[in-house]
């Protein structure tokens, strides 16, 4: 027989592996683009990595009457993303249909003793089934069977219930995005039919589309980040709870990976809140040249000094959140480093700017007339194509290779700058590099500052 210490160690290893899988799911969940990809990801890369030998996901129809198998792991999915003989089960029939009707999870220890069992391609002896629920409506079911009786218990139920809650949250977000997209395209088409006769009104259409799209996605992103942060808090709390109990080196390695994934998830949530303009700012009057210098010094350590700096010595004062301002500047420097060829150093510069209504087109972003401190980051890379420029601030849009980033950097910068009352502009042409400008509202902290601004 195994000793109690060995059994405890194996339990912790299993818990750490489960937490690692859930943390990875939490991070990847943000970027999953559609329902089909979501169901297959859950079946194969979430449930499939948690020692379940079988998993079938059912999707409910709009009328809440029929469940259809849409993704699977095990005998039902021998190859690719396809299902062998997908079942359709009416609500109320069989164990799966009963769960859909009652909206309650079920564990069956012995299917031979259950009259509701509907055998599939491979007979089983035990089953666990949890519903996917959005606003009180069942939208699907996650089901797993096992060839041995009594294979499932409270631990498996807790894991599948957590997966179902995270999946349902993403399904709700995808549904809201789809509804918003349909409604918005309807409005755009109606608007286009009324204003297609002039070029100026077509330009207004494009501007309206971009503003409403960012506003809509920002609201959804902020809501999802808030809800998802609650789930991540539970995961992080459980990690802290089990840390003192971990003994073996393998378990400690698993714990470290899970903690790293949780920290990455928290960083992603902070970026999403910044994009959605829901970050709690802590503004203070700062020496902006000193702030930029600190940001550049940190970046130089990463770039091995590969950076040029040109600061205006008579810079106006700025009231901003210094930590988030530094993060925004460092983000642009990081992008400049990735874009620039070898031997061409990015340039970071600061300048006082007096903005008026007449400067609106020249600046490239909407600003209230007044004084601003501008920090610019210039690279000498290949530049950005004109047709791509309108998309670069969209969340998850990136021109970097797959795996190089989550595509939230510029979105976060845009959200932060708008929340501070400033703006972001970009100048670029293919073959001539790109320059990003951040405009921070300046303040008159002294009489000399005020006189200088009025000149």
C-alpha angles and dihedrals in degrees: 000000000000118000119248091245092054092048090049091050092051089049091054091048089053092047092049091049091050092049090048091053092047092048091051089049090050091055098041092044092075094062100041101118106201146016096256093054090046095055094048092045091052093047098046109024101032110028089026091058094050100070095262107143094202138026134170123182119205125199121209121226121241092261092056093234108102134046118206127192107243106162135019149177123205129015093356091059110042094159142007122341098318136107126222110234097341112218127229112206124187117229109268096025122109125348094298093048090047091054090049091051098045096035089222128120119244137202117196114194097191121020092191087070095048118088093196094064114120108198116226130193092303120036115231138193104212135029142189122196132180129181128235107225131188118183092336096313124111109233097172149334134242110214132182129182131192132199092227125069118246093020096141132063143159093297093057090044091053092049095048091045090054091048090048092051092050092045092049091051091053092045090054091050092049090049092051092048090051092049092046091049093051093046093046095048088051090055092045092051092049091047092048092053090056099044106031092107096078134049092219092059091049087056089052089052092056092048092047091049093052094046095048093043092054091044093050095044090044092056092048092044093050093049093047092046090052094049093042092049087062090057092046090051090057091049093048091046092053090049090055090047095055097039095089091048096056113105113157122078091235091053091048090052090051090048092051091052091048092049091048090051091049090052091049089051091051090050090050091051091050090052091049092051090049090052090048089050092238098118115125102240124209102198123190136165107269140183093245096199088055090049092051091045091054091049091049093046090054090048092047089058088057094041096042091242092311096146139089122214129199114180129184105235093209097052119160121243121266132201110211144124100280097202095052092041090055091048090052092050093046090050091056091046090052090051091048090052091052092048100044122089121235114287096022111104119208114241124224116195140169130210141168113245129190108205126203134174089261090061095057096100093041094052095053094221138067113264133166110244111266144079121322138178110224125204114191130195115196128188130185097219132123094290131228122286115244094239091054097049095083090056103048094092094049113113114261093008110131139156091203121107118273111280095024095102147336094251096240100109101093091034089057091048091050093049093048094048093049090048090054091052094252133099149225127237133178132203117195145147129183109269094013104077127238137272122204118200124200115197115204118187108247125220131210102238094165138026090251090054090052093049091047092051092052094054 
